[in-house]
Amino acid sequence: MADAVSDRLEAEAGIPLAWYEVLAALADAPEGALRMQDLGQSMWLSKSGLTRLCDRLDEAGYLSRQSCPTDRRGTFAVITDAGRAKVRDARPVFARASEDLFLQHLSARERDALHSAMNKIIGANGAGLGTHEPAVEHPLKHTK
C-alpha cells in the first residue's frame, strides 16, 4: 500500500512518499526546523538512510541544514520556501490517496475509532495528531 501512495505522490506531486514524510514533518514543526536526531526518531530510517534522504532533499532545494548554535554536534534540517510549496501541493494528493486506498473501506464509526487509537499511540510517544493546522483536513477525520 505504501508503494501505491508513493506512486500517486510521484505522479501527481513529483515527490516520493519518503520525501513527503520528511517535508510534512518539517512543515509542521515550529519554525520549520527539526534536529536531525529528532527527525530520525520520527522516520523508519537508519541514521545513514535519513542522511542520504536529506542529501537528496537538499540537492533538490527543499531543505537546508544548519548547525546548532548551542551544540556543535547538532544539526537542524530546515524546510525551504520551495519545500513548503512542494508539501503544500502534495498534501491534497496524500489525503486523496489515503481516502482511495485505505479510508473508503471503513465506516464513519471505524474511522473515529482508528483516529482515536492513532491519537492515543502517537500521543503516548510524544506527539499528537491535530497538534498543528494541516493544509488539508486530516484524512482520518473525514467522514462520508
Residue frames relative to the residue before (quaternion, step in Angstrom):
aa qw qx qy qz dx dy dz
M 1.0000 0.0000 0.0000 0.0000 0.00 0.00 0.00
A 0.6206 0.5398 -0.3506 0.4478 3.60 0.99 -0.78
D 0.6205 0.5433 -0.3424 0.4501 3.58 1.05 -0.73
A 0.6458 0.5191 -0.3198 0.4596 3.58 0.99 -0.80
V 0.6393 0.4997 -0.3222 0.4876 3.61 1.01 -0.79
S 0.6559 0.5126 -0.3096 0.4596 3.58 0.92 -0.91
D 0.6399 0.5240 -0.3238 0.4594 3.59 0.96 -0.86
R 0.6572 0.5043 -0.3073 0.4682 3.57 0.96 -0.87
L 0.6539 0.5081 -0.3170 0.4623 3.59 0.93 -0.86
E 0.6587 0.5042 -0.3156 0.4608 3.58 0.94 -0.85
A 0.6856 0.4961 -0.2878 0.4483 3.58 0.91 -0.91
E 0.8012 0.3370 -0.1527 0.4704 3.58 0.86 -0.96
A 0.7964 0.2618 -0.1389 0.5271 3.60 1.10 -0.58
G 0.4871 -0.7155 0.3997 0.3018 3.57 1.26 -0.14
I 0.7112 0.3647 -0.2727 0.5355 3.59 1.22 0.36
P 0.4675 -0.6612 0.5002 0.3066 3.59 -1.14 0.59
L 0.7207 -0.4571 0.3161 0.4144 3.55 -1.31 0.33
A 0.6493 0.5237 -0.3356 0.4377 3.63 0.85 -0.85
W 0.6402 0.5013 -0.3270 0.4816 3.60 0.99 -0.77
Y 0.6380 0.5308 -0.3256 0.4529 3.58 0.94 -0.90
E 0.6551 0.5289 -0.3216 0.4333 3.60 0.87 -0.92
V 0.6707 0.4791 -0.2992 0.4807 3.60 0.92 -0.87
L 0.6892 0.4841 -0.2925 0.4529 3.58 0.81 -0.96
A 0.6420 0.5101 -0.3299 0.4677 3.61 0.99 -0.76
A 0.6350 0.5200 -0.3328 0.4643 3.61 0.97 -0.81
L 0.6818 0.4756 -0.2914 0.4733 3.59 0.92 -0.86
A 0.6458 0.5267 -0.3253 0.4469 3.59 0.95 -0.85
D 0.7159 0.4413 -0.2455 0.4821 3.58 1.05 -0.74
A 0.5696 0.6064 -0.3774 0.4068 3.60 1.25 -0.27
P 0.5988 -0.5437 0.4298 0.4014 3.57 -1.15 0.54
E 0.8503 0.0676 -0.1022 0.5118 3.54 -0.91 1.00
G 0.5348 -0.6724 0.3887 0.3329 3.60 1.22 0.35
A 0.6588 0.4914 -0.2977 0.4857 3.57 1.18 0.49
L 0.0109 -0.7634 0.6458 0.0088 3.53 -1.20 0.69
R 0.5147 -0.5807 0.5127 0.3674 3.54 -1.15 0.58
M 0.5846 -0.5885 0.4203 0.3678 3.55 -1.01 0.77
Q 0.6186 0.5549 -0.3365 0.4430 3.57 1.01 -0.81
D 0.6884 0.4692 -0.2783 0.4779 3.60 0.92 -0.90
L 0.6228 0.5253 -0.3341 0.4739 3.56 1.03 -0.77
G 0.6531 0.5315 -0.3038 0.4457 3.57 0.95 -0.87
Q 0.6499 0.5220 -0.3200 0.4502 3.57 1.02 -0.74
S 0.6963 0.4558 -0.2806 0.4781 3.60 1.14 -0.49
M 0.6752 0.4536 -0.2844 0.5075 3.60 1.27 -0.16
W 0.4239 -0.6758 0.5398 0.2686 3.58 -1.22 0.49
L 0.4786 0.6477 -0.4401 0.3972 3.55 0.86 1.05
S 0.5148 -0.5910 0.5098 0.3547 3.53 -1.22 0.49
K 0.6772 -0.4743 0.3604 0.4319 3.56 -1.26 0.28
S 0.6832 0.4696 -0.2920 0.4768 3.59 0.92 -0.88
G 0.6227 0.5381 -0.3388 0.4559 3.60 1.08 -0.69
L 0.6494 0.4988 -0.3097 0.4832 3.57 1.00 -0.82
T 0.6309 0.5346 -0.3331 0.4530 3.59 0.98 -0.81
R 0.6697 0.4862 -0.3008 0.4739 3.60 0.91 -0.90
L 0.6360 0.5224 -0.3256 0.4654 3.58 1.00 -0.81
C 0.6808 0.4740 -0.2879 0.4785 3.60 0.90 -0.90
D 0.5707 0.5630 -0.3821 0.4597 3.60 1.13 -0.55
R 0.6831 0.4791 -0.2886 0.4695 3.60 0.89 -0.92
L 0.6479 0.5052 -0.3177 0.4733 3.61 1.00 -0.77
D 0.6246 0.5274 -0.3211 0.4781 3.56 1.09 -0.73
E 0.6561 0.5086 -0.3038 0.4675 3.60 0.93 -0.92
A 0.6797 0.4791 -0.2806 0.4793 3.59 1.08 -0.72
G 0.5061 -0.6781 0.4001 0.3521 3.59 1.28 -0.21
Y 0.5180 0.6765 -0.3924 0.3466 3.60 1.27 0.25
L 0.7848 0.0583 -0.0787 0.6120 3.57 1.21 -0.27
S 0.1802 -0.7346 0.6358 0.1537 3.50 -1.33 0.26
R 0.3346 -0.7150 0.5693 0.2296 3.54 -1.25 0.28
Q 0.0753 -0.7865 0.6129 0.0122 3.51 -1.04 0.87
S 0.4773 -0.6575 0.5020 0.2964 3.54 -1.04 0.77
C 0.4810 -0.6407 0.5176 0.3004 3.52 -1.17 0.67
P 0.4230 -0.7357 0.4637 0.2545 3.62 -0.67 1.01
T 0.7383 0.4086 -0.2364 0.4817 3.61 1.12 -0.52
D 0.7734 0.1888 -0.1146 0.5942 3.60 1.26 -0.21
R 0.3457 -0.7864 0.4735 0.1946 3.57 -0.24 1.26
R 0.6353 0.5285 -0.3360 0.4519 3.59 1.17 -0.43
G 0.6621 0.5353 -0.2989 0.4310 3.58 1.18 -0.52
T 0.0907 -0.7728 0.6273 0.0332 3.53 -1.14 0.74
F 0.2628 -0.7501 0.5894 0.1443 3.54 -1.08 0.81
A 0.2616 -0.6717 0.6626 0.2036 3.52 -1.24 0.63
V 0.0677 -0.8077 0.5853 -0.0236 3.57 -0.76 1.10
I 0.3864 -0.7234 0.5217 0.2352 3.57 -0.76 1.01
T 0.3389 -0.7295 0.5609 0.1960 3.56 -1.05 0.80
D 0.6809 -0.4435 0.3617 0.4571 3.57 -1.28 0.06
A 0.6363 0.5146 -0.3274 0.4724 3.60 1.02 -0.76
G 0.6396 0.5178 -0.3199 0.4695 3.60 1.04 -0.73
R 0.6369 0.5157 -0.3257 0.4715 3.58 1.01 -0.79
A 0.6521 0.5043 -0.3155 0.4699 3.58 0.97 -0.84
K 0.6566 0.5152 -0.3158 0.4514 3.59 0.94 -0.84
V 0.6928 0.4514 -0.2961 0.4781 3.61 0.85 -0.86
R 0.5927 0.5509 -0.3658 0.4599 3.61 1.10 -0.59
D 0.6698 0.4783 -0.2915 0.4874 3.60 1.02 -0.78
A 0.7064 0.4914 -0.2583 0.4391 3.58 1.03 -0.81
R 0.5474 0.6504 -0.4038 0.3380 3.64 1.06 -0.60
P 0.6962 0.4461 -0.3161 0.4651 3.64 0.75 -0.83
V 0.5974 0.5466 -0.3619 0.4619 3.60 1.11 -0.60
F 0.6525 0.5065 -0.3029 0.4753 3.57 0.95 -0.91
A 0.6561 0.5115 -0.3122 0.4586 3.60 0.94 -0.88
R 0.6612 0.4925 -0.3094 0.4738 3.61 0.95 -0.84
A 0.6476 0.5072 -0.3222 0.4686 3.59 0.97 -0.83
S 0.6283 0.5277 -0.3319 0.4654 3.60 1.00 -0.78
E 0.6560 0.5022 -0.3026 0.4753 3.56 0.96 -0.87
D 0.7135 0.4818 -0.2665 0.4334 3.57 0.74 -1.07
L 0.7797 0.3863 -0.1865 0.4562 3.57 0.85 -0.97
F 0.8050 0.2684 -0.1181 0.5157 3.59 1.08 -0.66
L 0.8070 0.4082 -0.1907 0.3819 3.50 0.35 -1.33
Q 0.5816 0.5936 -0.3897 0.3970 3.60 1.07 -0.52
H 0.6515 0.5304 -0.3041 0.4492 3.56 1.22 -0.44
L 0.6684 0.4737 -0.2847 0.4977 3.60 1.33 -0.06
S 0.4615 -0.6387 0.5346 0.3054 3.54 -1.17 0.60
A 0.6800 -0.4591 0.3613 0.4431 3.57 -1.28 0.20
R 0.6437 0.5233 -0.3172 0.4596 3.59 0.99 -0.82
E 0.6622 0.4930 -0.3023 0.4765 3.60 0.96 -0.83
R 0.6220 0.5297 -0.3377 0.4673 3.60 1.05 -0.73
D 0.6489 0.5133 -0.3177 0.4632 3.57 0.94 -0.88
A 0.6542 0.5052 -0.3104 0.4696 3.59 0.96 -0.85
L 0.6536 0.5040 -0.3133 0.4697 3.59 0.97 -0.85
H 0.6415 0.5228 -0.3195 0.4616 3.59 0.95 -0.88
S 0.6587 0.5070 -0.3011 0.4675 3.57 0.93 -0.91
A 0.6688 0.4988 -0.2996 0.4628 3.59 0.91 -0.91
M 0.6641 0.4952 -0.3103 0.4663 3.60 0.93 -0.86
N 0.6223 0.5290 -0.3422 0.4645 3.61 0.99 -0.77
K 0.6529 0.5215 -0.3074 0.4553 3.56 0.96 -0.87
I 0.6791 0.4864 -0.2847 0.4703 3.58 0.89 -0.94
I 0.6974 0.4587 -0.2785 0.4750 3.57 0.81 -0.99
G 0.6397 0.5322 -0.3245 0.4496 3.59 0.98 -0.79
A 0.6533 0.5133 -0.3108 0.4617 3.57 1.03 -0.76
N 0.7165 0.4109 -0.2386 0.5107 3.56 1.23 -0.44
G 0.7227 -0.5083 0.2380 0.4033 3.58 1.13 0.58
A 0.7547 0.2482 -0.2004 0.5733 3.62 1.17 0.19
G 0.1771 -0.7965 0.5667 0.1146 3.56 -1.23 0.21
L 0.5152 -0.5932 0.5043 0.3582 3.55 -1.15 0.55
G 0.8106 0.2836 -0.2004 0.4714 3.52 -1.07 0.72
T 0.4594 0.6761 -0.4676 0.3364 3.61 1.16 0.30
H 0.7251 0.2839 -0.1923 0.5972 3.57 1.29 -0.29
E 0.4851 -0.6308 0.5061 0.3326 3.54 -1.20 0.43
P 0.2369 -0.7842 0.5530 0.1519 3.61 -0.36 1.12
A 0.6101 -0.5589 0.4155 0.3778 3.55 -1.25 0.43
V 0.7547 0.1150 -0.1015 0.6379 3.57 1.21 -0.49
E 0.6406 -0.5172 0.3879 0.4143 3.54 -1.23 0.43
H 0.5479 -0.6064 0.4572 0.3509 3.57 -1.04 0.77
P 0.5186 -0.6895 0.4002 0.3091 3.59 -0.75 1.00
L 0.6274 0.5424 -0.3598 0.4275 3.63 1.04 -0.51
K 0.6371 0.5270 -0.3266 0.4580 3.58 1.20 -0.41
H 0.5503 0.6340 -0.3820 0.3865 3.57 1.26 -0.37
T 0.0443 -0.7744 0.6302 0.0350 3.54 -1.00 0.80
K 0.4524 -0.6827 0.5048 0.2730 3.53 -1.15 0.63
